[in-house]
């Protein structure tokens, strides 16, 4: 049974369809083709395009921020446990105080 993407997407807003077209790897190829077809049948404003681009920039920025925080915690944990995992002759109590 084939899914009718046209029937599903015909009532979607231009913004929703642009989100599908801008991230084609997140959707089935048929869905992207139908979204593109519907958009060509409509008038898409520059504001709608900019809104979608800003939406994805915000998502990417949020993901980078989240990844940066996770990496900082990982680095702090690795630094804290470094004397236990890789003991040396020199002891640095300052690492354990913080």
C-alpha positions in Angstrom: 0.0 0.0 0.0 1.4 3.4 -1.0 0.9 6.4 1.1 -0.6 9.4 -0.7 1.7 12.2 0.4 -0.2 14.7 -1.8 -3.4 14.3 0.1 -1.5 14.5 3.4 0.6 17.6 2.5 -1.9 19.6 0.4 -3.2 21.4 3.5 0.2 22.0 5.0 1.4 25.5 5.2 4.3 26.8 3.0 6.4 26.9 6.1 5.8 23.3 7.0 6.5 22.2 3.4 9.7 24.2 3.3 10.9 22.4 6.5 10.4 19.1 4.6 12.3 20.3 1.6 15.1 21.9 3.6 15.9 18.6 5.4 15.3 16.0 2.8 17.3 13.3 4.6 14.7 13.4 7.4 11.9 12.3 5.1 11.2 9.7 2.5 12.1 10.7 -1.1 8.5 10.6 -2.2 7.5 13.0 0.6 10.2 15.5 -0.5 9.1 15.3 -4.1 5.5 15.9 -3.3 6.3 18.8 -0.9 8.4 20.4 -3.7 5.6 19.9 -6.2 3.1 21.6 -3.9 5.4 24.5 -3.3 5.9 25.0 -7.0 2.1 25.3 -7.3 2.0 28.0 -4.6 3.5 31.4 -4.1 6.2 31.2 -1.4 7.3 34.5 0.1 10.8 35.5 1.1 9.6 35.9 4.7 8.5 32.2 4.8 11.9 31.1 3.5 13.7 33.2 6.0 11.5 31.9 8.8 12.4 28.3 8.0 16.1 29.1 7.6 16.1 30.9 11.0 14.2 27.9 12.5 16.9 25.5 11.4 19.7 27.9 12.5 18.2 28.0 15.9 18.0 24.2 16.1 21.6 23.9 15.0 22.8 26.5 17.4 20.9 24.8 20.3 22.5 21.5 19.4 26.0 23.0 19.3 25.4 24.7 22.7 24.1 21.4 24.1 27.1 19.5 22.7 29.5 22.1 24.1 28.0 21.7 27.6 28.2 17.9 27.4 31.8 18.1 26.2 32.7 20.4 29.1 31.2 18.0 31.6 33.1 15.1 30.0 36.4 17.0 30.1 35.8 18.0 33.7 35.1 14.3 34.7 38.1 13.1 32.8 40.3 15.7 34.5 38.9 14.7 37.9 39.5 11.0 37.4 42.8 11.3 35.6 44.9 10.7 38.7 43.0 7.5 39.4 43.1 6.3 35.8 46.7 7.3 35.1 48.5 7.5 38.4 51.9 9.3 38.5 54.6 10.0 41.0 53.5 13.6 41.4 50.2 14.1 43.3 48.1 17.2 42.6 45.7 17.7 45.4 44.3 20.8 43.8 42.4 18.7 41.3 40.6 16.9 44.1 39.7 20.1 46.0 37.6 21.6 43.3 
